[in-house]
Amino acid sequence: MTGARSSSAVGGKAQRIYIAVSVLGYSRRFHVMAAPRCDAEHTYESLARAFAWFGGVTRQVWVDNHKAAVTAHVPGAVRFNERFKQLARHYGFVPKACRPYRPRTKGKVERIVGYAKQHFFQRYRHFESFAHLNQLLEAWLLEEADGRLHGTVKEVVAVRFERERPALMPLPVHLFDTSYIETRQVSWDAYVNVRGNRYSVPSTYCGQMVTIHVSLEGDLAVYAGEHCIARQRLVPPEAGWQTVADHHVRLWAEVTVEARSLHTYEEVAHASAG
């Protein structure tokens, strides 16, 4: 598994595209995912999608020294990223790190990166969105990449994969959560700040610390402990604060009670003065 970058137009704008490549060692069948960033969350998502594409999980996963997977690689010891270890436990594979500066170990994957750039990205240069780009990539994998005669093993990749398929472990029941995960404190008016905008949560959580999960597709989920208390869709800051009316029922009730109390006090005070 490794990543590389290319440049094309996405949504009408020239943009740097990162691709993550996962290759099966025996059959040389591979999966490619394109993303706008080369961060840990997209790296984990690419591996999850690769397992789904192959229909099973490999017993080992060899990675390069990307910080999403490896935090330190010293002689005789490799320290893996804690969340990458969670991913490994979720799918049941053993993580392995390629030795730095050893092209022989990573050669299979690096050649596939070049293959994708030369064949796919020369054919397609403009994409409506990253979802559209990845749809085209997977169609290209089926139509061209799977059917190629591999130069080293001298066999069609799809045919060779059929012998490798039984060795894959079954997929887990649930997908691994590849969301961006952060903590926030709920403000006094029952909002959390996320990427330059504010999103409401139930007012009973005012002042409390919560955990936010932002999916790669832009869906926001807010958790108090293990309980999901709110879900919304992220929007640009210029769209304004995003409010679910039910979240503020208690706050409005308290404001109304305070307003009535103040009104009553003013009436009494006015009557006394008279």
C-alpha positions in Angstrom: 0.0 0.0 0.0 1.4 3.4 -0.9 0.3 6.8 -2.2 1.2 9.3 -5.0 -0.1 12.5 -6.5 -1.3 13.8 -9.8 -2.9 17.0 -11.1 -6.3 17.2 -12.9 -9.5 19.2 -12.9 -12.1 18.3 -10.3 -15.4 20.2 -10.3 -14.0 22.6 -12.9 -10.9 23.6 -10.9 -7.3 22.5 -11.3 -6.5 20.5 -8.2 -3.8 18.2 -6.9 -5.1 14.7 -6.6 -3.6 12.1 -4.3 -4.0 8.4 -5.1 -3.6 5.5 -2.6 -2.8 2.1 -4.1 -3.3 -1.3 -2.5 -1.8 -4.3 -4.3 -2.3 -8.0 -3.6 1.1 -9.7 -3.5 0.3 -12.9 -5.3 -2.2 -12.0 -8.1 -1.1 -8.4 -8.5 -4.7 -7.3 -8.5 -4.9 -3.7 -7.1 -7.2 -1.0 -6.0 -6.8 2.7 -6.4 -8.6 5.5 -4.5 -8.3 9.2 -5.3 -8.6 11.9 -2.6 -8.0 15.6 -2.1 -5.6 15.1 0.8 -2.9 12.6 1.8 -3.9 12.4 5.4 -4.5 9.5 7.8 -8.2 9.5 7.4 -8.1 9.1 3.6 -5.3 6.5 4.0 -7.5 4.4 6.2 -10.5 4.9 3.9 -8.4 3.7 0.9 -7.5 0.5 2.7 -11.1 -0.2 3.8 -12.3 0.3 0.2 -9.5 -2.0 -1.1 -10.7 -4.8 1.2 -14.3 -4.3 0.1 -13.1 -4.3 -3.5 -11.2 -7.6 -3.1 -14.0 -9.1 -1.1 -11.8 -10.0 1.8 -8.9 -9.1 4.1 -5.3 -10.0 3.7 -3.5 -11.6 6.6 -0.7 -9.0 6.4 -0.6 -5.4 5.2 2.8 -3.9 4.2 2.9 -0.1 4.3 5.5 2.5 3.5 6.6 4.9 6.2 3.7 7.3 5.9 2.9 8.9 9.3 -0.7 7.6 9.0 0.7 4.1 9.6 4.3 4.4 11.0 5.3 6.9 13.7 8.9 5.6 14.1 11.0 3.1 12.2 14.3 2.4 14.0 16.6 -0.7 13.6 14.9 -3.6 15.2 11.6 -1.8 16.0 8.6 -0.2 14.3 6.1 1.9 16.1 2.7 2.1 14.4 0.2 4.9 14.6 -2.3 4.1 17.3 -5.3 4.5 15.0 -3.7 2.4 12.3 -3.4 -0.3 15.0 -7.1 0.1 15.7 -7.7 -0.4 12.0 -5.6 -3.5 12.0 -7.5 -5.0 14.9 -10.8 -4.2 13.3 -10.0 -6.1 10.1 -7.7 -8.7 11.7 -4.6 -8.1 9.7 -1.0 -7.9 10.9 0.7 -4.6 10.1 4.1 -4.7 8.5 6.4 -1.7 7.6 8.6 -1.7 4.5 12.3 -1.1 5.3 13.2 2.5 4.4 15.2 3.1 1.2 14.6 -0.5 0.0 13.1 -0.3 -3.5 12.8 -4.1 -3.7 10.1 -4.3 -1.0 8.0 -1.5 -2.5 8.7 -2.1 -6.2 5.4 -4.0 -6.8 3.4 -1.0 -5.6 5.5 1.7 -7.1 5.1 0.1 -10.6 1.4 0.1 -10.1 1.4 3.8 -9.3 3.2 4.5 -12.6 0.7 2.2 -14.4 -2.3 4.2 -13.1 -0.7 7.5 -14.0 0.2 6.5 -17.5 -3.0 4.7 -18.3 -5.9 6.1 -16.3 -4.8 9.8 -15.8 -3.8 10.1 -19.5 -7.2 9.0 -20.5 -9.2 11.0 -18.0 -8.3 14.6 -17.1 -11.5 16.2 -15.9 -13.9 15.0 -13.2 -17.2 16.3 -11.8 -16.2 15.4 -8.2 -14.0 13.0 -6.3 -17.0 10.6 -6.1 -17.1 10.7 -10.0 -13.3 10.3 -10.2 -13.4 7.2 -8.0 -16.4 5.7 -9.9 -14.3 6.1 -13.1 -11.3 4.5 -11.4 -13.1 1.4 -10.3 -14.7 1.0 -13.8 -11.2 1.3 -15.3 -10.0 -1.3 -12.9 -12.6 -3.8 -14.0 -12.3 -3.0 -17.7 -8.6 -2.7 -18.1 -6.4 -3.4 -15.1 -7.9 -6.7 -14.0 -7.8 -8.0 -17.5 -4.1 -7.2 -18.2 -1.5 -9.9 -18.8 1.0 -9.3 -16.0 4.6 -9.0 -17.4 6.2 -10.7 -14.4 3.9 -13.6 -13.6 2.9 -14.1 -17.3 -0.8 -14.5 -16.4 -4.0 -12.5 -16.6 -4.5 -10.8 -13.2 -8.2 -11.6 -12.8 -7.5 -15.3 -13.5 -4.7 -15.4 -11.0 -6.8 -13.6 -8.4 -9.4 -16.5 -8.4 -6.7 -18.7 -6.9 -5.9 -16.1 -4.3 -9.4 -15.2 -3.3 -9.9 -18.2 -1.0 -6.9 -17.1 1.1 -8.5 -13.8 2.0 -10.1 -13.5 5.5 -13.8 -12.4 5.7 -14.8 -8.8 5.9 -15.9 -7.5 9.3 -19.6 -6.8 9.8 -19.1 -3.1 10.3 -17.0 -0.7 8.4 -14.1 1.0 10.3 -14.9 4.7 11.1 -12.5 6.8 9.1 -14.0 10.1 10.2 -12.0 13.0 11.5 -12.4 12.8 15.3 -12.0 15.8 17.5 -13.3 17.2 20.8 -15.3 20.4 21.3 -17.0 22.2 24.2 -20.6 23.0 23.7 -21.3 26.7 24.1 -23.8 28.3 26.4 -26.2 28.7 23.5 -25.9 25.0 22.5 -23.6 25.1 19.4 -20.3 23.6 18.5 -17.8 25.2 16.2 -16.7 23.1 13.2 -14.7 24.3 10.3 -15.7 27.9 10.5 -19.4 27.4 11.2 -21.6 26.6 14.1 -24.0 23.6 14.5 -26.6 23.1 17.2 -26.8 20.2 19.7 -29.4 19.5 22.4 -29.2 22.3 25.0 -28.9 19.8 27.8 -25.3 19.5 26.8 -24.4 23.2 27.2 -20.9 23.5 28.7 -20.0 19.9 28.3 -17.2 18.3 26.3 -18.3 16.3 23.3 -16.6 14.4 20.5 -17.3 15.3 16.9 -16.9 12.9 13.9 -16.7 14.4 10.5 -16.9 11.9 7.7 -14.9 12.2 4.5 -18.2 13.0 2.7 -18.9 16.0 5.1 -21.4 14.5 7.5 -21.1 15.6 11.1 -22.0 13.4 14.1 -21.7 14.7 17.7 -21.2 12.2 20.5 -21.5 12.5 24.3 -19.6 9.4 25.4 -20.9 6.5 23.2 -24.2 8.2 22.5 -24.8 10.2 19.3 -26.7 13.3 20.2 -26.8 15.2 16.9 -26.2 14.6 13.2 -26.0 17.4 10.5 -24.4 18.0 7.1 -21.5 20.4 7.0 -22.1 23.6 4.9 -19.9 26.5 4.0 -19.6 29.3 6.7 -21.5 31.7 4.4 -24.6 29.5 4.7 -24.9 30.6 8.3 -25.4 28.8 11.6 -27.1 25.4 11.3 -29.9 25.0 13.8 -32.2 22.1 14.6 -35.2 23.7 16.3 -35.7 20.8 18.8 -32.2 21.3 20.2 -33.3 24.7 21.6 -36.7 23.9 23.1 -35.4 23.9 26.7 -33.5 27.1 26.1 -36.5 28.9 24.7 -38.6 27.6 27.6 -36.1 29.0 30.1 -36.0 32.4 28.3 -39.8 32.6 28.3 -40.0 31.9 32.0 -37.4 34.6 32.7 -39.2 37.1 30.5 -42.5 36.4 32.3 -40.8 36.8 35.7 -39.3 40.1 34.7 -42.6 41.3 33.3 -44.4 40.4 36.6 -41.7 42.2 38.6 -42.1 45.3 36.5 -45.9 45.3 36.9 -45.6 44.9 40.7 -42.9 47.7 40.9 -45.1 50.0 38.8 -48.1 49.3 40.9 -46.2 50.0 44.1 -44.9 53.3 42.7 -48.4 54.3 41.9 
